[in-house]
Amino acid sequence: MLVTDALKDEVVQGAPDGEAPKLEPSERVLRLWQTAQAVCFDVDCTLTLNDGLDLLAEYLGVGEDVARVTNAVREALSYYELILALYYSDGCNARPLLLAMDGSMSLEEALAQRLEVINCTPQDIQAFLGAHPPDTRLTPGAKELIKTLQDRGIAVYMISGGFRELCLPIAKALGVPYKNVWANRMQWQIDDDTGMPTKLVGFDLREPTAHQLGKPQAIAHLRDLFPYETVAMVGDGITDLEAVQITRGADVFVGFGGVARRQAVMAGADWFVDSFDTLRAALQHYRVAMIGSGAWACSAVKLVASNTVGGGRKPGDRFIEEVRMWVYEEEVEGRKLTEVINERHENVKYLPSIDLGSNVKAVPSLEEAVAGANVLIFCAPHQFIGGIVKRLSGVADKNAIAISLTKGMRVRPEGPQLISELVRKELGLDCSVLMGANIAADIAKGELSEATIGYNILDNAKVLKDLFETDYFYVTLVNDVVGAEMCGTLKNIVALAAGFVEGLGLGPNTKAAVMRAGLNEMRRFAKALYPSVRDETFFESCGVADLIATCYGGRNRLVAREYARREAAGQPASFQELEASLLAGQKLQGVLTSEEVQAILHKRGWAADYPLFTTVNRIVRRQLPVAAITSYRDAALQRLPGAEEDGGEPGSSSSNDSSVDLAGNGAAAAAGAARAGGGPRGGAEKLP
């Protein structure tokens, strides 16, 4: 360093009082700290309790001699320039805060003279490190803060005006990779015979920290290497404060006074703290709300709860332990369902015998569930989401992040709307989606499973991945919200076809044929509506894997199989009856999705281009027998009696929320739409 910070303090004591230090961060500063993608730390008197070079000089018995060099620097200082540097306002012409010299000694000369006085050997440094182990020099709380940042995926750097030989042992003690250390390098004379360094001859002037404004230059170089949007600098001295004073330097400076309090830093810092525990506590802590309580919602909340509870798979104290789950109140065994869940920690109706976690709190009030939550998980049947988001308007945190586990879409006169689009439009929140081969009961039992998170904002996706991923539940990220969500929506139609095939008693060849055709129609339909959808998304868990799992083990395949068997036996049953008897209160999504998709195909004249989708819908509406699935190409082209006269294709209704009559009589039911937004509490009549 050109001048010790203690010296600057001595000079500034005679200066006018600066502005009061910002001991509490502003909303902007706190947000920058919480969203920083990289945090850079000064080393001496920040991460350590002392200055490494001064301590080395004392160890070698030349501490007073080094102090005389410092005194020489003092005489060269211009008091006027120092005062300007310390109290110059932030942002005026990007004036550098580094102190000006009168020309008699540069920064490089000051460093060179200090090294010349110390004149150490490599053996001296090793002996010094043995006498002063790095662990004994660490500032309390530094190691814990850095670990917390790294656990959250935040890059940590050390940027020092000291020397790399003294900083690397500190980096090792803190768990910071050596490649993330920016510091000056000592230069050594090499013995010709042994090839070993023997004598200190100076330092490498190519390092940015060897020069004026070196720390902000180092940060600018990091931005060249990595696409960091937000970088924070933490330090105790003027050279650290400089980091925010030039373009492409740090975005926020946190002054640290845990070792030494410097008036200039206190006055100029965006936020001033004297404990690393303060910074650790101020990191974003996410409160999670689960909106829904069916089988899939309960399996998902079990994953989430295991990661928010202390000692979970993801360390770093990122999430608040309690997870609130909104449960549509109903009676089970003569008691309220919420009371049973909170007492037994299981949903005895929709996912019995599975421990959700003692930190899951079931609440009957939607508003109470989301109060204070900054992660909202939507996992209710898609026909109810419209009513739910209307109730959350003005209630949900405007800075929350959302993720939808719901599969389906809304059909409106102006065009289709995915659930993620609905959440973004009505609540103004970034909404990712989690889709995949997710049979709820299997996940709840801890069987190896996987899912795909489709995202728009990568930082939010990383938080969500930490929230859901466990040792047995793998999560991958794709920058394709629409593609992932369309996969999750459309596969339920194909699952109906697979169920019909099983119900007819046909073998794997036929089932594989309809699955392949279904995957192809899923991909083409998604890209026809949303050209940005990526082909590779269909090879993720949300695509082909989800399709396989649903066609072999999902509820849509189960109901469709029974539907086909009943028809073949001459004892037909409606989908509504089968839903009630087979699903234990859960909702059948495939029939409604088929109706919604067919409305789009009909309106755009695409029905013949998607023969499997069209045939499934005609079977659902009892316009064709189940056996038509085996000749779906021809069945989709077959002219149906009365189709022109009565608008026999679905989608002719002007209702904003299309719905299907599960009784299978071919008429559109109004009850589903009424339940989505009606009722005495503005919610659904019955939500799983």
Secondary structure as the mmCIF struct_conf table of DSSP 4:
data_model
#
loop_
_struct_conf.conf_type_id
_struct_conf.id
_struct_conf.beg_label_comp_id
_struct_conf.beg_label_asym_id
_struct_conf.beg_label_seq_id
_struct_conf.end_label_comp_id
_struct_conf.end_label_asym_id
_struct_conf.end_label_seq_id
BEND BEND1 VAL A 3 VAL A 3
HELX_RH_AL_P HELX_RH_AL_P1 ASP A 5 VAL A 12
TURN_TY1_P TURN_TY1_P1 GLN A 13 GLY A 14
BEND BEND2 ALA A 15 ALA A 15
HELX_LH_PP_P HELX_LH_PP_P1 PRO A 16 ASP A 17
HELX_LH_PP_P HELX_LH_PP_P2 GLU A 19 PRO A 21
BEND BEND3 GLU A 24 GLU A 24
HELX_RH_AL_P HELX_RH_AL_P2 GLU A 27 THR A 35
BEND BEND4 GLN A 37 GLN A 37
STRN STRN1 ALA A 38 PHE A 41
HELX_RH_PI_P HELX_RH_PI_P1 VAL A 43 LEU A 47
STRN STRN2 THR A 48 THR A 48
BEND BEND5 LEU A 49 ASN A 50
HELX_RH_AL_P HELX_RH_AL_P3 GLY A 52 TYR A 59
TURN_TY1_P TURN_TY1_P2 LEU A 60 GLY A 61
HELX_RH_AL_P HELX_RH_AL_P4 GLY A 63 ALA A 76
STRN STRN3 LEU A 77 LEU A 77
HELX_RH_AL_P HELX_RH_AL_P5 TYR A 79 TYR A 87
TURN_TY1_P TURN_TY1_P3 ASP A 90 GLY A 91
BEND BEND6 CYS A 92 CYS A 92
TURN_TY1_P TURN_TY1_P4 ASN A 93 ALA A 94
BEND BEND7 LEU A 98 LEU A 98
HELX_LH_PP_P HELX_LH_PP_P3 LEU A 99 ALA A 100
STRN STRN4 MET A 101 MET A 101
BEND BEND8 GLY A 103 SER A 104
HELX_RH_AL_P HELX_RH_AL_P6 LEU A 107 ILE A 118
HELX_RH_AL_P HELX_RH_AL_P7 PRO A 122 ALA A 131
BEND BEND9 HIS A 132 HIS A 132
HELX_RH_AL_P HELX_RH_AL_P8 PRO A 134 ARG A 137
STRN STRN5 LEU A 138 LEU A 138
HELX_LH_PP_P HELX_LH_PP_P4 THR A 139 THR A 139
TURN_TY1_P TURN_TY1_P5 PRO A 140 GLY A 141
HELX_RH_AL_P HELX_RH_AL_P9 ALA A 142 ASP A 151
TURN_TY1_P TURN_TY1_P6 ARG A 152 GLY A 153
STRN STRN6 ALA A 155 PHE A 163
HELX_RH_AL_P HELX_RH_AL_P10 ARG A 164 LEU A 174
TURN_TY1_P TURN_TY1_P7 GLY A 175 GLY A 175
HELX_RH_3T_P HELX_RH_3T_P1 TYR A 178 ASN A 180
STRN STRN7 VAL A 181 ASN A 184
STRN STRN8 MET A 186 ILE A 190
HELX_LH_PP_P HELX_LH_PP_P5 ASP A 191 ASP A 191
TURN_TY1_P TURN_TY1_P8 ASP A 192 THR A 194
STRN STRN9 PRO A 197 PHE A 203
TURN_TY1_P TURN_TY1_P9 LEU A 205 ARG A 206
BEND BEND10 GLU A 207 GLU A 207
HELX_RH_3T_P HELX_RH_3T_P2 PRO A 208 ALA A 210
BEND BEND11 HIS A 211 HIS A 211
TURN_TY1_P TURN_TY1_P10 GLN A 212 LEU A 213
HELX_RH_AL_P HELX_RH_AL_P11 GLY A 214 LEU A 225
BEND BEND12 PHE A 226 PHE A 226
BEND BEND13 GLU A 229 GLU A 229
STRN STRN10 VAL A 231 GLY A 235
BEND BEND14 ASP A 236 GLY A 237
HELX_RH_AL_P HELX_RH_AL_P12 ILE A 238 LEU A 241
HELX_RH_3T_P HELX_RH_3T_P3 GLU A 242 VAL A 244
BEND BEND15 GLN A 245 ILE A 246
TURN_TY1_P TURN_TY1_P11 THR A 247 ARG A 248
BEND BEND16 GLY A 249 GLY A 249
BEND BEND17 ASP A 251 ASP A 251
STRN STRN11 VAL A 252 PHE A 256
BEND BEND18 GLY A 258 VAL A 259
HELX_RH_AL_P HELX_RH_AL_P13 GLN A 263 GLY A 268
BEND BEND19 ASP A 270 ASP A 270
STRN STRN12 TRP A 271 VAL A 273
BEND BEND20 ASP A 274 ASP A 274
HELX_RH_AL_P HELX_RH_AL_P14 PHE A 276 ALA A 282
BEND BEND21 LEU A 283 LEU A 283
STRN STRN13 TYR A 286 ILE A 291
BEND BEND22 GLY A 294 GLY A 294
HELX_RH_AL_P HELX_RH_AL_P15 ALA A 295 THR A 308
BEND BEND23 VAL A 309 VAL A 309
TURN_TY1_P TURN_TY1_P12 GLY A 310 GLY A 311
BEND BEND24 ARG A 313 LYS A 314
BEND BEND25 GLY A 316 ASP A 317
STRN STRN14 PHE A 319 TRP A 326
STRN STRN15 GLU A 331 VAL A 332
TURN_TY1_P TURN_TY1_P13 GLU A 333 GLY A 334
STRN STRN16 ARG A 335 LYS A 336
HELX_RH_AL_P HELX_RH_AL_P16 LEU A 337 ARG A 344
BEND BEND26 HIS A 345 GLU A 346
STRN STRN17 ASN A 347 ASN A 347
TURN_TY1_P TURN_TY1_P14 VAL A 348 TYR A 350
STRN STRN18 LEU A 351 LEU A 351
TURN_TY1_P TURN_TY1_P15 PRO A 352 SER A 353
TURN_TY1_P TURN_TY1_P16 SER A 358 ASN A 359
STRN STRN19 VAL A 360 VAL A 363
BEND BEND27 PRO A 364 PRO A 364
HELX_RH_AL_P HELX_RH_AL_P17 LEU A 366 VAL A 370
TURN_TY1_P TURN_TY1_P17 ALA A 371 GLY A 372
BEND BEND28 ASN A 374 ASN A 374
STRN STRN20 VAL A 375 PHE A 378
BEND BEND29 ALA A 380 ALA A 380
HELX_RH_AL_P HELX_RH_AL_P18 HIS A 382 LEU A 392
TURN_TY1_P TURN_TY1_P18 SER A 393 VAL A 395
BEND BEND30 ALA A 396 ALA A 396
TURN_TY1_P TURN_TY1_P19 LYS A 398 ASN A 399
STRN STRN21 ILE A 401 SER A 404
STRN STRN22 MET A 409 ARG A 412
TURN_TY1_P TURN_TY1_P20 PRO A 413 GLU A 414
STRN STRN23 GLY A 415 LEU A 418
HELX_RH_AL_P HELX_RH_AL_P19 ILE A 419 LEU A 427
STRN STRN24 ASP A 430 MET A 435
BEND BEND31 GLY A 436 ALA A 437
HELX_RH_AL_P HELX_RH_AL_P20 ALA A 440 ALA A 444
TURN_TY1_P TURN_TY1_P21 LYS A 445 GLY A 446
STRN STRN25 SER A 449 GLY A 454
BEND BEND32 ASN A 456 ILE A 457
HELX_RH_AL_P HELX_RH_AL_P21 LEU A 458 PHE A 468
BEND BEND33 ASP A 471 TYR A 472
STRN STRN26 PHE A 473 VAL A 478
BEND BEND34 ASN A 479 ASN A 479
HELX_RH_AL_P HELX_RH_AL_P22 VAL A 481 GLY A 503
TURN_TY1_P TURN_TY1_P22 LEU A 504 GLY A 505
HELX_RH_AL_P HELX_RH_AL_P23 PRO A 508 LEU A 529
TURN_TY1_P TURN_TY1_P23 PRO A 531 SER A 532
HELX_RH_3T_P HELX_RH_3T_P4 ASP A 535 PHE A 539
BEND BEND35 GLU A 540 GLU A 540
HELX_RH_PI_P HELX_RH_PI_P2 SER A 541 ALA A 545
HELX_RH_AL_P HELX_RH_AL_P24 ASP A 546 GLY A 553
HELX_RH_AL_P HELX_RH_AL_P25 ARG A 555 ALA A 568
TURN_TY1_P TURN_TY1_P24 ALA A 569 GLY A 570
HELX_RH_AL_P HELX_RH_AL_P26 PHE A 575 LEU A 582
BEND BEND36 LEU A 583 LEU A 583
TURN_TY1_P TURN_TY1_P25 ALA A 584 GLY A 585
HELX_LH_PP_P HELX_LH_PP_P6 GLN A 586 LEU A 588
HELX_RH_AL_P HELX_RH_AL_P27 GLY A 590 ARG A 604
TURN_TY1_P TURN_TY1_P26 GLY A 605 GLY A 605
HELX_RH_3T_P HELX_RH_3T_P5 ALA A 607 ASP A 609
HELX_RH_AL_P HELX_RH_AL_P28 PRO A 611 VAL A 620
TURN_TY1_P TURN_TY1_P27 ARG A 621 ARG A 622
BEND BEND37 GLN A 623 LEU A 624
HELX_RH_3T_P HELX_RH_3T_P6 VAL A 626 SER A 631
HELX_RH_AL_P HELX_RH_AL_P29 TYR A 632 ALA A 635
TURN_TY1_P TURN_TY1_P28 ALA A 636 LEU A 637
HELX_LH_PP_P HELX_LH_PP_P7 GLN A 638 LEU A 640
TURN_TY1_P TURN_TY1_P29 PRO A 641 GLY A 647
BEND BEND38 GLU A 649 GLU A 649
TURN_TY1_P TURN_TY1_P30 PRO A 650 GLY A 651
BEND BEND39 SER A 653 SER A 653
BEND BEND40 ASN A 656 ASP A 657
TURN_TY1_P TURN_TY1_P31 LEU A 662 ALA A 663
BEND BEND41 ASN A 665 GLY A 666
HELX_LH_PP_P HELX_LH_PP_P8 ALA A 667 ALA A 669
BEND BEND42 ALA A 670 ALA A 670
HELX_RH_AL_P HELX_RH_AL_P30 ALA A 671 GLY A 677
BEND BEND43 GLY A 679 GLY A 679
TURN_TY1_P TURN_TY1_P32 PRO A 680 ARG A 681
BEND BEND44 GLY A 682 GLY A 683
BEND BEND45 GLU A 685 LYS A 686
#
